[in-house]
Amino acid sequence: MTILAVALLALDVVWPDARKRDLGYVAGVGLLAVIGVMLVLAPPPGEVSDQLLLGGMIRHDQLAQIFRAMVILGGALSCLVTMGVPRLQHRGDFYAVLIVAVVGASLMSAAADLIMAFIALEMTSITLYLLVGYLRGDVRSSEAGLKYFLFGAFTSALTLYGLSLLYGFTGETNIYRLGGVLGRSDLPDGAVAVSLALVAVGFAFKISAVPFHFWTPDVYEGAPTPITTLLSTASKAGSVALLMRFFLAVFPPAGLLGALEGVKDYSALWVQLVAVLSVVSMTLGNVLALVQTNIKRLLAYSTIAHAGYILIGVAAISTDKSAEGAAAVTFYMFMYVLTNALAFGVVILFANATGSEQIADFAGLSRRSPWLALAMTLALLSLAGIPPAAGFVGKFLLFRAAVDANMVWLALVGIINVIIGLYYYLIVVKVMYMERGPEDGRPVRVDTPYVWALGIAAAGVLLFGTIMVSPLVDWATEAARALYILL
Amino acid sequence: MVITFSGVLTGILLVPVLGAVVILLLPKEQKDAARIIAAVTTGVALLLALGVFFGYDVNAANAAAEQGEVYFAFEDHVKWIESVGISWHLGVDGIAAPMVLLTALAGFTGVLISWGIEDRTREFMAFFLLLVAGVFGVFMAVDLFVLFFFYELAIFPMYFLIVIWGWAKTREYAAMKLTLYILVGSVVALVGLLVLYFKAGAATGTGDYSFDFRALHAAAQAGVFDQPFADWTGVSTARLWFPAIFIGFGVLAGVWPFHNWSPDGHVAAPTAVSMIHAGVLMKLGAFAALRVGVQLLPDGARAHLPWIIFLTLINVVYGALIAMRQRDFKYVIGFSSVSHMGLVSMGFATMNVTGMTGAGLQMFSHGVMTALFFACVGMVYDRAHTRDIPSLGGFVQKLPLVAVAFIVGGFVSMGMPGLSGFVAEFPIFVGLWHGPVTEPVATWPTDSFNYYGAIAIVAALGIIITAAYVLRVVGQVFFGEFDEERFPAVSRITVYDKIALGILIFWLVLLGVYPKVMAPMIESGVKPIVSMLGG
């Protein structure tokens, strides 16, 4: 991918202006090719000891594989949907930095070491700060970039402190060995809890969980929409992978560390914490989304709510190695990447056509472009969790994991939130279909890259919700099982 | 991968879906093509459904029930998501087969009635077909995940159809209310379903989790659900979760006090959608409550139905009283649906063969009857542009066939012998009078007092009130003075309308004079349930 990024920069210099838009194709298709190469030529080795690469910095297992696939897919789709945005489509450096952000996120999916975790976090964050504020002349973009930077810098400082505490307590940077040492050491609970909380700050920031979600609505709204797409797909996926891997490795439940005496089980700390974060995120996200009038802000609050749903699965990571919770999270993230790419792609097209991002201005779009309206409806149904979209299966798996982990109350809260969520998703659908707009009959322009990007995303959402559920669930389960293999 | 596959049921399900896809691909000018494709696909589904209905082997079903097996005809069983225990498993038992036929009838006649829709015909037909497919799926599902999948699938076409083509005055409110209510009910039931799934799977000891009905039924027979639910309570799983499941699904059946979405939904929806809505959708709720609630948790049913029956009684009487007060023609029918669905739930709550057979018959009879009612209302409204009963009058002169159809429907709803309404309601009352097969597990001390008989008497009042409001509406709308100035040009009904009315009336009469065409079938489906309850 680095080669691809460098190649893009080179092409940017060499190609004439007229052809520069095709850089998007190079970037998007290049990334998709990378996924293919990765899946075919580089499957993870079977032996655990072979999986640790780069001196134990990253672990190349099935979990890393699937999350990398998601991340790169999110990046590819974001590149493709950039190609219709007037001020961005011909900027080679934009695509190059985007790819670097994708590299950072994929490193996050595989990080097995404290230092690598931090590097990956920062790599993703810093490139994203840049990309969010890319449109220097646009006030909203600059403001978003600055807000994101300040918030991110603050939280990453806290996280770094937490990470350094963990190093200080144990003397290890590899998270698997760290977990083993921490479990056997005699540290006061408070110390461990503090370091856990500090690290959690950074994770909560990246996945937009309450109470570190404040940046999300403004940044999502102000950033150029392709970057919003990247934020909500690749960045989020990588962070979720890192979160799961980190918590399970550093604070494993006692049953996983082998039957040694005196191994302390810190897992209750983070399970409870995650459950609380989940409830708060879901509720706040959904309730605040009810009053939004800007589609990007609505989707931003929906992202916060979905962070909550995902955390249900994380909290339900059971200790009996059946890996249901982690598998549910993995499946959900995959479908979430596709769904968000679809939704934001449509938003870009509609914004180009109507010049507005207000929901009320979506009126009558079903008459202008029935297929686009249908695509948006599919994305919203997936977010709401209604069949035949993949979101239904995703939510089903999450609630199933929660009930199995004896957290029925969490499932009930999740269910109440699904109902609240359905309301505001349906409102958007209603506006598109029921109300009449000023320019009925004039179709919305859909260029080829969008046909590809939205086509892939929509096909994925529909297929993974119906016929092709099984392959994805199986892959997710395999990936989740890899989480439980600790050193 | 494939365990058994007869293809018929999957065919009935897929044909409307394919129809919907094809219709969406048409250019929007080709309205007639959309209509024809919709009619053809629902017609094919109807023929297949008739095949399923007449091909159902009652003797085989009864023989299987004697052996204690769960009998499903025309099974399609293919592995789907093995790791979670979900398979594509369709099948019909004695109760489901008439429901599949009902759906096919309502779907086909609905398309015919909607022939006149001009605004975005293509989308209307496509969403309608998706709705019909979703409803088929619920009745045919043997795997409970599939049941739930299609239950939810029916939600979004319903929303679309009401909000875009419904009555402008209340459609947004009604559509949103309906959708949210149904979703709430269904997700509450989902949690209950998941609980059953986990308890059953854990009890197998081999980690064999499954959503398949046969597996869960086996667990129920083995008494898995009669164990205490958790350490912190001694109450069994069955008794704890039965209300959640029964009432969760019962929301869609319009069980009081969660019936509120129904009248508004009926009235706001376009005619064909009201036909599906009242005729079929509400039966989904009762069916799912029976399948997942009563059949899997008989002990829970024994404990809770004795008080739930009071809710259904309120449905019957209260619904009828409210219907009497309505000025809007369609609201009368809407509340009448609430009332008659109360009879269905009441029939299931009797917990004996007679009553439950009556409930099954009532599901079919009321389904066809209410479809007929809404079709008639739609035809009057399209021409008169008002549904205000006092303003209407004398329409028998202009729409004689509609008047006849409405009167037939009215007699059915009153339970007049010779028509299906009597065949359905009489067993329910007989069943009520006899009381449950087993002594109801008393939730309050009722040592020897069998109050079911008293409920029968009060419910019979419902019939009287029904007769009152039906005759009143018939008299005021169809007979009396016709206001020529107010309704200058009342066109005749089209041939498609006539075919639709004819088909619906035919089935009401057939079931009325020859109940044997359906009653043994339903009885064969009900007997295993009652034997588990009485056991």
HADDOCK unambig.tbl for C-alpha pairs under 7 A between the chains (distance, minus, plus):
assign (segid A and resid 386 and name CA) (segid B and resid 152 and name CA) 6.29 0.50 0.50
assign (segid A and resid 386 and name CA) (segid B and resid 153 and name CA) 6.67 0.50 0.50
assign (segid A and resid 387 and name CA) (segid B and resid 149 and name CA) 6.40 0.50 0.50
assign (segid A and resid 387 and name CA) (segid B and resid 152 and name CA) 6.29 0.50 0.50
assign (segid A and resid 387 and name CA) (segid B and resid 153 and name CA) 5.10 0.50 0.50
assign (segid A and resid 388 and name CA) (segid B and resid 153 and name CA) 6.42 0.50 0.50
assign (segid A and resid 400 and name CA) (segid B and resid 194 and name CA) 6.45 0.50 0.50
assign (segid A and resid 404 and name CA) (segid B and resid 198 and name CA) 6.74 0.50 0.50
assign (segid A and resid 415 and name CA) (segid B and resid 187 and name CA) 6.53 0.50 0.50
assign (segid A and resid 419 and name CA) (segid B and resid 180 and name CA) 6.60 0.50 0.50
assign (segid A and resid 419 and name CA) (segid B and resid 183 and name CA) 6.78 0.50 0.50
assign (segid A and resid 419 and name CA) (segid B and resid 184 and name CA) 6.64 0.50 0.50
assign (segid A and resid 433 and name CA) (segid B and resid 164 and name CA) 6.87 0.50 0.50
assign (segid A and resid 434 and name CA) (segid B and resid 163 and name CA) 6.75 0.50 0.50
assign (segid A and resid 434 and name CA) (segid B and resid 164 and name CA) 5.27 0.50 0.50
assign (segid A and resid 469 and name CA) (segid B and resid 81 and name CA) 6.73 0.50 0.50
assign (segid A and resid 470 and name CA) (segid B and resid 80 and name CA) 6.37 0.50 0.50
assign (segid A and resid 470 and name CA) (segid B and resid 81 and name CA) 4.62 0.50 0.50
assign (segid A and resid 474 and name CA) (segid B and resid 83 and name CA) 6.92 0.50 0.50
